[in-house]
Amino acid sequence: MTARWTTHGRGDPVTLVVHGLGATEGEARLPASGLPGTRVVLTLPGHGSAPDAPEGYWNYGAIAADVLEVAREVGATRAIGTSLGAGALTRIAAEHPRLFDRIALLLPAALDSQREAAATRTYERLAAAVAADDGGERLRELLAEDIPAGVDVGDYLERRAEALLRLEPALRDLPGEVPVPDASRLAEVTADVLVIGATNDPLHPAEVAEATAKALPRSRLELLPSRAPVLTHRKELRALLTDLLG
């Protein structure tokens, strides 16, 4: 296993937090903020202090296997996943429907079918920008397009660009992957699930969040009106997570 993790807090419940692709270390910790008990923040390969991913790693089966190993080692009964992390947790839920008692899926990007053309094009543009020999200039320009006007993000843009520069294989491989081959398997999941989507995010279509929530029998769907709700709706996200996990 090439994933790493850090532990915050103590006692029960134990909540596993799985970040999205290219998340900075600070961004990865955000969903765990203020929650009770022990928060275990996973760092997937190619991110932060974790080593680069081995060849062929970037598929939901391999990612979910790493996440599942950590979940069992730390005794997690709850889990939060963002984007790529949400897909990994969805895969685990389909294969181990009684593992967690509460799950939060933030901005799921895919379920059981290929991504829409707009999302695939975005991945292709990001991969090309990462491969360009320009010091990351084109990549930073692309990332800046997704920052809502008037939102102060500090050094977030630079940190995210640094993270994605290690992830060209993931940007090329993941658009062709789906978290679960058959969404009907999610009908056996016993956990209470919160699905949070966005209405204006081409990488995380609202339709995917709606389909994910529909496939899970004990789910609640919340759609936030933003292209980048992690940046624009942090207060609302925290309230929703606290309501489920607090």
N, C-alpha and C positions, 0 to 999 in steps of 0.2 A: 504494500500500500504506500502511495506517495503523498497522500493527503496529510495535513497537519491540523492541530486544533489547539485552542486556548480555552481555559476555564475561568469563568467569572462567577462570583457569588458562592453560595454553599447550600447544602440541603436539598430537599425535594420541593417542587418537582424538578426534574432535569429536562431542560429544553435544548434541543440541537438546532443550530442555526446554520443554514447552507446558503451561501451567497450566489450572486449571478455572475455571468461571464465578464471578466475584466473588472470586477469590483475591487476598489481599493480596500485596504485593511479597515479604515474608518467606516467606509460604506458597509462592509460586511458585518460590522458590529451593531449598526443602527437598529435593526429589528429587535435585538435583545435588550435594548435600553429600558431600564425600569421594571423589568419582569422579575417575579419572585423566584426563589430557589437558585439552582445552578444553571448557568447559561454556558453551553459549549459551542464556541464559534469555530466552524470548520474552515480550513483554507485548502482549497482544491489545488492540484498540481498546476504549475505555471502561474501561480498567484503568490504575492507576498513572499514569505520565507520558504514556501514549499518548492521542491525541485521542479524542473520542467517535466511535462507529461511525457511518458514513453510513447513511442510511435504507435498510432492506432488507438490511442486512449479515448479520443473524443466521440464517444457514443454513450447513450443513456444507460446501457447495461453496465459498462465499466464504471461510470461515475456513480451510479446507484450502488454498486458493490462496495465502493469505498465508503460512501455515506452510511450504508447499512452496517459495515464493520465498526465504524466509530459509534454509531447509535447503540449497538449491542455492548461495546466495550464500556461506554460511560453510563449505560442503563437509562437512556433517554426514553421518556414516555410521551414527550411532546416534541413537535418539530415545526420550524419555520423555514420556508424556502423561497428565494426570490429568483424569478426567471429560470435560469438553468437549474438552480437549486430546487425550484418548484417542480420542474420536470423530473428531477431525480427522485424527489419524494413521492411524486405521483406514480412513478415506476415501482418504488418500494411498496406503496400502498396497494397496488394491484397484485403484487406477488406475496405480500405479507399483510393482509387486510386487518389484522388485529394487533399489529406491532405498537402503534401509537394510539393514545386516547384523544389527543387533540392535535390538529394540523392547521397551519396557516400557509396558504399558497399565494404568494404575491407575484403578480404580473406573469402568469404562465404564458409561455411563448408558443407552445404546441401541445397537442394531446395525442391523437391517433392518426393524424393525416399530415401531409406535407404542408409546409408553410406557404402562405400566400406569396405571390410574385413580388409584391412591394418589400416584404421582409427579406426575401432571398436576395433581391438587388441590394438592399442595405448591407447585408453580410458581405456580398461580393465587393462592394465599394470599400468597406472597412478592411477587408483582406488585402485588396490592392494597395490601399494607403499604407498598411503595415509593411507590405513588401517594397514599397517605394524607397529609394535611396535618397531621402531628403531630410533625414533627422527627425521624422515624425511630423513635419509641417502639415502635409495634406491630412494626416489623421486628426490632428488638433482642429483643423478647419471643419472637418466632417462632424466631429464631436460637438463643436461649438454650435452647429446648426440645431442641435437638440436641446440646448440650454434655453429655457423660456426667458423672454425679455424681462429685465428688472429683477432677476433672481441672483443674489450674491452667492457664488459658489466657492469663493476663496481659491485655493489651489487645486480644487477637484479636477478641473479639466486636465491639468498637467499630470496629476497622479493617475488619472484614468488612462491617459495616452500611454504613460509608462507601462501600465499593466497590460494593455492590449498589444503592445509591441512584442510581447512574449507569446502571443496567442494566435499567430497566423494559422497554424493547423486547425485549431478549434473553429476559427471563423470560416474556414473552408469546408470542414467536415460536418458541423452541427446542422446547417440548413437542410441536409438530407436525412436527418435522424428524427424519429418520433419517440416520445417518452413511453407510450404503451401501444402495442400492436392492436389491442382490442379493448376499447374503453368500457365494454360491458363488464369486464372483470372488476371494475371499481364498485359495482353494485354490492359487493360483499364487505366493503370497508365499514368498520364500526365506529371510527373516530368522528368526533365533531370537527367539521372542517370549515374554515373561513377562506373564501376565494376572493382576492382583491384584484380587480382589473382596472384598465384605463380606457377612456373613450377616444383618445386621440394619439395613441402610440402605435406606429406601424409595426414595430418589432413584437408588440404584445397586444394583438387585436382583442377587442372586447368580446368578439365571438368565441375566442378560445377560452376566456374566463367563463363565459356563459355555458359553453359545452362541458367544461370541467366541473362546474358546480352542478349541472344537470346530471352528470354521471355518478355523482357521489350522493348517497342517500341521506346523509346527515350534514348537509352543507348550507352555507349562507353566502350569498353573493353580494359584493359591494363594488360598484363601478365609480371611479373618481374621474372628474372632468379635467384631464390634464394629459399632456404629452410626456411628462416626466414627473409622476406623482411622488416619487421618492425625494425629489428636490422641492416640489411645490406644496405638498400635502403631508409634511412630516407629522404635524400635530394630529391630523385625522388618522393617519396610519397608526400612530402610537395608541390612540384611543381605541381603534378597532382591535389591535393586538392585545391590549390590556383587557378589553372586554372578554376576549376568548381565553387568554392565558394568565391574566392577573389574579 
